[in-house]
């Protein structure tokens, strides 16, 4: 009875017309050998089904007339066409394998856009070819995407100048957690295990909630593998830090069940920089042998998945663990010291100070597909365990080393529980509605002889609804709304040792008490409502235009509300504000897209306005804590962000291909005092990327699909800087390489040899975490990747 009332309510909210004749479409999806493709996706208009065990599919309740149909299966060319229906029909589809298509950035090839969302899609082959040490840096060639690097093996994505907690990263629907601890650690995701990625720019907060204010990076790791045993082994080596890495991806599918095992191990040494000296806190710090001491590290990643695919159900259970350990450059950890950077003769050891991170994640994803609706239920658990180790030291008397782990400076242990459900309903071929609910619970505990982030617990609840309307063959509209509730409870922390130290050095009781109260008991409740609307116009067979507008939000994190202490990893005294409000943003995003044969070009202007953007602001007040420097206070201000992205790809003369991306971004605070309208921190400069490649069409018995390429990345001077930043000079660096498929009898391999920063140019990346230390980017790097298929 309740289900009937629910359906009637939806019919009342979204009126539909169903007077036309209802038609069914059925058939089979097979490969070139006529073997059925179990789990193939058959999309028609806004609806889709999965092919069954025999490759059979059926879609009912269709109207007479033309329908756009899209049939896809991983590793095969996507079929995108239009069919005309006048009565019940049987249509079979035969998909062709397409290795070449896997090398393209866009998975959907030349298919017309069916959604107004501004989305970039990449697959694992692209990520492997562009691999540069981490997931975020491997995406930097996409328009509007940058990375904030932290050393050699960790980074965070930046989309349109918005990064850290303003970009939501999800895996199989569960949001990746851990970024709330600060800026000095990466995503904790194995780039080699990623199967597909969708990057949503602009309006992304309706379905994904807080932290999606800048965009969403959706990692899709539940693709159904081919029948039988498949797999690959990857070997990687890099000269810039003597990296040795190996990764394997194995999959077994038998009828309806499938299993995956993925494992990656890597070890790297101190990385080279084209300089022998840096300046930190007005002190010259030597860089011996042009190697940044104690930046070596290692990583071990494991991933397992079990899945089941039926005619009306698909379910997966995934478990992954990412372990990462790397050193901190000792010349920038605390007070600069020439003695600490002396060459120790070992480029691969990890000495104090260092970080150790372990991220355990379990995800259960379940999808039910019905006649004209679907239900998705996802459950997730994450444990983030992050530690910073440094030889015990104290800046004031009275503090003694802990009995257990005396050199453990900071220890964070975060447990996150997620549950979400989404119901989608096709009322007819033109109207589709989705309703979802999400719940997240977090609990963070701390230990260590230093203090930065308090213990806290957090609860978030969100409900949302979206609706899409296919107005005509060439026009579609969509809209959505979301309501969120949040609560955070922060435990107070009082440092008696610090109080006694300050009193002993002549501070008043009021000042000593203020500094010793490292965190106050804080209980905050938040609520927020958001809206979005978008439209897509396919106004020509080669042109389309989309526009999206809406609101977005971000709940303040525990470190923004409750931090108070010296963060050696960030080189400053950071202080939170327990009275911060949620960030509220308004966005207008547009995209003009042209596509004809092998030529693709797009231009995307956008505009963001924030009522209360949260950022670290130099307070002008110097901390009385020893060796602390200026206090940086989390504060809020109105802010404006606008920019434009350009992307161009084409193939000419059959053998040549080129890619060009360009990004311009402008932002600033908005205050009554125009002299205080500073740019926002970590703003990427005007930047771009150009690559030209040549493919040898002549094949041989040993080498085929041969390609040589040359590229260049460039950035203009970034002189629009935040208060605590330095002007970053512009640069241009060059690279190139070769790719080939090697075949010797039964042995097959894909070989990718490439070089970056060929001329060992000394340059600075404005978004790099070490930019404040005048540490340049990595020097010349020669990278070799070999991929061997096992099937």
N, C-alpha and C positions, 0 to 999 in steps of 0.2 A: 504494500500500500504506500509506504514511504517513497519507494522508487517511482511509483506512478505519479505521486504528487511532485516529486522532484522534476520529472520529465515535463509535466504540465507547466510547472513554473518556468522552466527554460523556454518552452514554446511561447509562453506569455511574454517573456522578456525579449526574445528574438523571433519576431513573426517571420513565417516562411510561407512559400507557395509551393504546393506539391500537386498541382492539378495536371501537370504533363504526364504523359505515359511513362511508367517506370520500366527500365530495361536493365538486364543483367549482362555482365561481361565476365567470361571465364576462359581458361586456357592453361597452358603449361609454359614454364620457363626452363630452358635447357642450355647446355653448352654446345660447342661445335661437334662434339661426339654424341650428341643427343642424350647426355646424362643429365638427370634433373638437378637443379640448383636449389636445394633445400635452404630456405631462409632468404631467398632473393626478395628484394623490396620492390613491390609494384605500387607506384603512386599514380593516382588519377585525380586531377584537380587538387583538392585539399584532403584527400583520403588515401590510405595505403593499407595493404595487407602483406603478409609474408607467405611466400610459396611453401606448400606443404612438402611432405616426404617424397612424393612423386613429381615435385615441381609444379603441382596444380595450384591455381589461385582462382578466386571468385569474388567479384564485387557487384553488389546489387543496388537497386534503387537509383539508377542513373536515368537522366532525362535524354530524350531524343536530341541529336545534334552533335556538334564537334566537341571533343574532349582531349585535353593534353594528357599524355601518359608518359611516365618515366619509369624505366625498369633498371635496377642497379644491383650489382653484386661485386664485392671486393675482388680486385684483380681482373675485372672484365670491363670492357667499354660500356659506359652508361648509354642506354637507348632512350632517346628523348624524341617523341613524335606526336602527331595529332591524328586521331582516328575519328571517323564519323559513324555514329550509331543511329539506326532507324528501328532496330529490333534486337532481341536477344542475340548475342554474338559469341563465337568462340575464336579467340586470337591467341596464337602461340608465339613465343618470343625465343629467339636463339641469340645468346650473347657470345661475343668474341673476346678471347683473352687479349689484353693490350698492355704489354710491358712498357711501351713508350708513354702511355697515358699516366703511368705511375710516377714518371719523372716530372710531370707538370705541377705547378703550384696549385692550380685549381682542379679539384677532384671532378667537378661537374662539367669540365670541358666547355663546350659551347652551348650548353643548355641555358635557356632563358631564365632569368630570375623569376621566382614565384612568390617571394616575400620582400617586403620593403626594408627589412633589416639590412644594415650594412655589415656584411659578413665576408670574411676571407676564410678559405678552406685549404688546408694542407694535409698531406698524408705522411706516413712514416718514411717513405723513400725520400721525400723532400727534406725531412728533418735529418735523415742520415747524411745526405749529400751536403747539407749546410751546417752540419754539426761543428760547433766551435767551443765546446767545453761545458755548455749547460743548455737547458731548454730555452730560456729567455733570449740568450745571445743567438741561438739558432734561428730565431724568428725575426731578427732585426732587418732582414731584407724586405720584409713586407711593409707596405706604406703605413705610416703612423705608428709603427711599433719600434720601441727602443728598449734598452736594457740598462739597469743600474747594476754594474758589476761589483762584486766583492771578492777581490783576489782572483785566483786562476780558475776555480771550479764552481763558483756560486754566483747567482745573479737573480734579479727580480725584473719582471716585465714592466714596461712603461708604455701606456697607450695614450697618445696625444698629450704628453706631458703629465699624465696622471698615473701614479704608480703606487707601490707598496700596498696599503689597505684600500686603495681606490680601484684596484683591478681584482675582480673575483676570478679565481682559478678553480675549475671543477673537474673532477674525474668521475665519469659514469654518473653524473648528477650530484655528487657530494662535493661541497666546497672544501678546498684545501686550506687547512688551518696552520697557524704557526707564525704568520707575518706580524701578529700583534706585538711581538717582543721587541721590534726595532728594525733598523735598516741594515744591520750588519750580518745578515745570513740569507741564504737562498731559498728556493721553493721546495727543496727536498722531493724532487720527482726525477725518476730515471728517464732521460730523454730517449734512450734506445728502446724503452718498453712502450712508448706512445704509438698508437696505431693511426689515429686521425685527430685533427684539431680543427675546431671552428673558433674564429676570433670575431666576437660581436663588438662593434664600435658604436657609440652613441647611446641609445636608450636600451639598457640591459637590466635595469633594476626591477622591472615588473615581475619577472619569473625568478630572478636570482637574488633579489633582496639586497641587504646592506653589503657594502664593499664593491658593488658593481657600478659605482658612480662614473668610472672612467671606461669601463668595458668588461667583457667576459672572455676568458680563454677556456673553452670547453674541450677537455681531453676525452676522447671517445675510445675506450679500451674494451669494448664488448662486441666487436665484429665477429660474425660467425665464420670460422675458417673453412677452407675447402675440405671435401671428403678425404679421409685418409690421414696419413702423417705428412706434415709440412714443417718446415723450419729453416733457420738460417743461423750462421755463425759470423760474427763481425770481429775483425781485429783492427785496432787503431793505434797509431803512434804519432806523437807530435814532438817537434824539435825544441819549441820555445821553453818547455819545462820538462822535457824527457818523459812524456806520458807514454805509458803502456796500458792499454785497455782491451778487454775482450767482453763480448756480449753474445748471448744466444737466446733465440726466440723459437720455442718448439710448440707445436699444436697437433692435437690428435682429434679427429672427428669421426665418429662412427654412428651413422644414422642420425638420431636426434640428439645425441650427447656429444659434447666436445670439451677438451681440456687444453689448457695453456700453461707453459712454464717458461719464465723469462728470468735471466740472471745476467748481471753486469758487474764486472770488477775493474777497477782502475787504480793506478798509482802514478803520481806525478811528483816532480821535484820542484825546487825553487825556480821561479820563472824569470826569464831575462828581460831587462828593460834597457833601452838605448840611452843610458845616462850612468854617470859614476858618482852623482851627488844629488841630494834633494834638500829642500829647506823646510823645516818643520818647527813652528813656534820660534821663528827667527834664529834658528840654529842649523848650521850645515851638518848634514848627516851623510857620511860616505856610503856608497853602494859598491861593495867590493866585487870585482869581476863582472860587473853589470848584472848581478843576480840579486834578486830581492830575497834576503835571508829569511828562512823559516816560513816560506809560503808553500812548502810542499804539502801533500795531502794524499788521502786514499778514500775510496768509496766502494761499498759493496751493496748491491741492490738485488732483491729477490721479489719475484711476482708469480703468483699462481692463480688460476681461474678454472672453475668448473661451470659448464653451462648446459642448458637443455633448450631445444627449439621444437615446438609443436606447431600445429596448424593455427592454434589460437593463443599460444603462450610462448614466451621467451623469458628465461631466467638465468642469471649468472650470480655466482658468489666469488668474490675476488679478495685476495689477501696479499698485501705488499709490505715490504720493509726496506727502508732506505737508511743506510748508515754512512755517515760522512765525518771525516776528521781532517782538519787542516790547521796549519800554524798561522799565527798573526805576526805580521812584520814587527819585530821587537822595537825598532826605532820609532814606532808611532804608538806604542802601547804604554800609556802613562807619560812620564817625563822623558824627553829625548836623551838618549845616551849613546855616545860613540862606542863605548865598550861593548854594548849589547849587540851591535851590528858587525862586530869583527868576524871575519870568515872563519868558520869552524871546520872547514875542509870536507863537509858532508852536505851535498845538495839535496839529499833525499830524507834526511832525518826531520822529525817533527818535535821541536823542543817547546819549552814554555816561552810565551803564552800560546795556547791553542784552543780550538773549539771542537766539541764533539756533539754530533746531532744524531738522533735516531727517531725515525718516523714510521710508526706502525699504523696500517690502515686496513680496515675490513669493510667491504661493501656488498650488500645483497640488493640486487636490482631485479625487479619482477615486472613483466609487461604482459597484459592480457589484451588480445585483439578480438573484437566482436564484429558483428555485421556492419555497423556504422559508428562504432565508438571504440575507445581503448582506455585502459586503466594502467597506471604505472605507480608502483610502490617501491620506494628505495629506503633502505636502512643502512646506517653507517656508524662506524666507531673509529676514532683516531687517538693515538697517543703520541704526543710530541715531547721528546725529552732532549732538552738542549742544555749544554754545559759550557762554561768558559773557565779554563784552568790557567792559573798564574801563580808563581811562587808566592807564598803567603807574605804579605807586607801590610803594614798599617801606618797611617799617617798621624796617629795620635796614640798616646799611652793608654793602657788599660785594656786594649783588645788583645786577646790571645788566640792562637791558632786553634781551630776545631780539632777535637781528638780524632775524628774520622775524616778522611780526605782533607787534610789541612790546606792543600793547595787549590781546592775547589772554590773559585771566586764567585761564580753565579751558577745557579742550578734552577731550571724551570721545568716543571712536569705538568703538561696540559692534557687533560682528557676531554674529548668532544664526542657527544652523542647526537646523531642526526636521524630524523624520520620525516619523510615527505611522501605525499600522494598527489597524483594528477589524473583527472578524468577529462577525456576529450570526446566530443560528440559532434558528428556530422549530421546536421538536420536535413540538408540536401547537398547537392554538389556545390552550392554557393556559400553556405553558412557553416562555420565550424566554431565551436566554443570549447574552451578549456578552463577548468576550475582546479585550483591546487591549494594545498596547505603544507606548511613546513614548520618544523620544530627543531630547535637546537639547544642543547644544554652543555655548558663548559664548566670545568673546574681546574684551577691552576694553583699548584703548590710551589713553594720556593725554598731554597736553602743556599748555603755558601757563606763565606766570611764577608762578602760585600753585599750591598743592597742597591737594586735599581727598580725592580717591578714588584708590587705587592701581590700577596695572594688574593685571589678573587674567584667568584663564581658568576656565571652569566646565563641568562635564559632569553631566548628569542622565539617569537611565534609570528608567522606571517600567513596570510591568505590572499589569493589573487584570482583574477578571472581575465581571460583574453577572448576576443572574438575577431574572426577574419571573415570578410565578405568579398566574394569574387563578383564584382559589379558587372564585368563583361570579360570577354576573352583577353582584353589588354589592360584592364584596370582592376586593382584589388585594394581593399581598405582593411586596416586592422586597428584595434583599440584594446586597452587594458587598464586595469586598476588593481591596486595592492594596498592592504592595510597591515601594518606591523606593530607589534608590541615587544618591548624589550625591558629587561631588568638586569642590573649589575650590582653586585655586593662586593665591596673592596674592604679587606681587613686592614686596620691601622697597624702601624709599625713604629715603635719608639726606640731610639738608639741611646741607651743610658751612657755608653762609653763616649759617644760624641758629645753628649751634654756635659759630662765632667771635663772633657778636654777643652771645650769652648769656655766654660766657666773658669777653668784654670788659666786660660790665656786672656782673661780680662773681658770677655763678652758679658753683656747683661743677661739676666735670667730670661727675659722675653726673647732676645735674639737666639740664645742657646736653645731654648725650648722650641722655637720655630724651626731651627735646623735639625734638631734631634727628632722632631716629628716627621719622620721620613714619609709616612703615609697616614692619612686620616681615615677613620671609619666612614665609608661612603656607600649609601644606598640610593640608587637612581632608577627611576622608571622612565621609559621613553615610549612614545607612540608616534606613528607617522602614516600618512596616506599619500599615495602616488598615482599618477595617471600618465598614459601615453597614447599616442595616435600616430598612424602612419599610412602612407599611400604609395603604391607602385604603379607607374604608367609605362607600359610597353607601347610607346607611341609610333614605333617604326620597327620593321623586322630586325634592324641592327641597333636600335637605340632603346634605352629605357632610362627612366628617371624616378628616383625615390626620395621621399621626404619623411622624416620622423621628428616628432617633438614630444616632449614630456618632462616629467620631473624625476629626480633620483635622490637618494639619501645615503648617508653612512653614519652608523652609530659610533660615537667616540670609543676608543679602545681603553683598556686598563692603563696602559703606559701613558696615554694622553691625559687621563684623569688623575692618575695616582703616582706617577714617577717622581722621584726626588733624590738625585744622587749623581755621583760621577760615573759616567759610562765611558770607560777607557776605550771600548771598541768604537765609540762615536766621537771621541776626543773632546768631551765637554761635560759640563754639569747640566743635566736636564731636569726640568721641574714641570709636573703636570698641573692641571687645573680641574678640580672636582666639579666645577660649575659649567663645564663646556656643554653646549647643546649639539644635537645631531646636525651633521652637515646636510644642507638642503641645496639641491642644484636644479637648474633648468637647462634643457639642451635642445638645440635645433640642429639636425643632421641631415645633409642632403648628399645625393650621389648621382652623377650622370655617367652612364656606362655605354660604351660603343663596342660592338663585337661583330666581326665579319671574318669568316674563315679563321685564319691563324692570327689575326690581329685583334688585340684586346686593349682597350684604353679606358680609363676612368678618371674622373676628377671629383673630389669630395670636400666641399666647404662645410665647416661646422662652427657652432657657437655654444659655449657654456657660460652660465652665470650662476654664481654661488652666493647665497645669503650669508653664510658663516663658514668659510673655508678654514680648516684647522691646520696650523703650521707652527714650526719651532721658530720663535722670534728672539733675537738677541735683546735681552732686557735692559742693557746698559748698566746693570748692577753686577759687580764682581762677587763671586762666591767667597765666603770666608773659610771654606773647606780647604785644606792644604792642597796646593797644586791643581786647583780646580778651574781657574780662569773665570770667564764670564758665564753667568747663568743664562741658559736658553729656556725660555718659557713657552709652553704650548698655549697658543692664543687663537682667536678667531677674527676674521675680517671678511667683508664682502670681496669677491674676486671675479674677474672676467678672464675667459680663455677663449681664443678663437684661432682658426688656422685653416689650412687647405692641404689636401693630399693629392698627389698625382701618380698614376701607375700606367705603364705602357709596356706591352709585350707583343712581339711579332716574329714571324718567320718569313724571310725573303730569299729569293733565288734558291729555294728548296733546302739549301745547306746552312744558311746563316740564321741565327736567332739573336734577339736582343731583348734586354729588360732594362727599364729605367724607372726608378721611383724617386719622388721628391716630396719633401715635407717642409712646410712653413708653419710656425707656431708662435703666437703672441699671447702673453698673459700678464696680469698685474693685479695687485690688491686695489680695492676701490674704497677710498676713505674720503672724509671731508677735507683733509689736508692733502692736496695733490702732491706735495713734496714727499709724502709718505706712501705713495702708490708704487711700492717696489714690486718687481716681478716675483713670481712664486719660485720656491727652491726646486732644484733638480729639473729645470726646464731644458729640454733638448734644443740645440741650436737649429737653424736652417740646415738641413742635411739631405743627402741623396745617395743613390747607388746606381751604377751603370755596369752592365755586363754584355759582352758580345761573344758569341760562340760560333764555332764552325763544326759541322758534322760531316764526317767522311762517309758518303753513301756506299762506297765500294766496300764490300765485305771480304773477309778472308776466313780460312779454316780456323784460325786461332783468335783473331781479334775482330770484333764487330761492334756496331753502335759506337764507333769511336768519335770522340768530341774533344776539341781543344777550346779553351775559353780564357778571356782576360777581363778583369773587372777593376773598378775603382770606387772607393767610398770617399765621400768628402763632407765637410761641415764648415759653415761660416763661423766667424768669430762670435762667441756668445758674450756680448757686453751688457746685455740686459740681465742683471744678476740680482739675486736676493741679498739681504743684508749680510749674511754670513758666508757669502761665496766670493770667489775670485773670478776675474775675467778669464775666459778660456780662449786661446788663439784658435783660428781656423786651421784646417789641415786637409790634405788629400793623400791617400795611401793607395797602393796598387797591389793587385794580386792576379792569380791565374792558375791554370791547371789543365789536367787531362782526365777524361773518363773513358773507360772501355769495358766491354764484356769479354772476358778471357775464357776460351774453351779449348781444352787439351784432352782429347778423347772423351772420357766420361766426367772429367773434372771441369766445373764451371765456376766462375767467380766474376764479381763486379769490382773493378779497381778504380779508385778515385784518389788521384794525387793532386794536391793543390798547395799553393803558397799564399800567405797573406803578409802584408807590410814588407814587400820584397826588398825595398831599399832601406829597411831598418830605420824608418823615420821616427823621430822623437815627436810625439804629439799627445794631446790630452783629450780625454772624453769628459765632457762637462757633467754627465750623469754618473760617472764612476765614483764609487764609495771612497776611493783613495785620492780623489782629485784635490781635496783640501790639504793633502800632504805634499802636493807638487810631485807626486809619483806619476810618471808617464805610462802610457799604455804599453802592452807587451811588444817586444821587438819582432824581428823576422821569424816567421814560423813556417815550417814545412810539415805538412800533414798527409799521412797515407792511411787510407781506409780500404780494407778488403772485405767483401761480403761474399760468403759461400753458401748457396742454397743447399738444403739437405734433402729436398724431395726430388 
